[in-house]
Amino acid sequence: MTLVVWIQAKVGWDWGFRVCAVGILLGTLVFAAGVPKYWIQVIGGTNPITEIIQVSGLLYVYIYCVYFHVEKSNISYLITAFTARYMLHPFGAETINSLGSTKD
């Protein structure tokens, strides 16, 4: 931001706006180039309130683990167990099973 102010003060407002426009254009291009890389899978038949409750449950499990200094491998196990029991995992059972088998 300071560079734009300096350009507007020393060179002129028109150049300051051009710099801003180029920055916005580059940001838009980077965003547009990155959109296809993200995979968004909408889980059908779920309620947004249910998802909020599920995420709150995971947050509770994580805070519990951090507060009571649970080991990292046990945190992974607890989160995997909670996810398998209470959440629909978008990537399937294989990913849920592989999460608990990490060796940290």
Secondary structure as GFF3:
##gff-version 3
##sequence-region A 1 104
A	DSSP	alpha_helix	2	10	.	.	.	ID=ss1
A	DSSP	alpha_helix	13	34	.	.	.	ID=ss2
A	DSSP	three_ten_helix	35	37	.	.	.	ID=ss3
A	DSSP	alpha_helix	48	67	.	.	.	ID=ss4
A	DSSP	alpha_helix	72	86	.	.	.	ID=ss5
A	DSSP	alpha_helix	93	99	.	.	.	ID=ss6
###
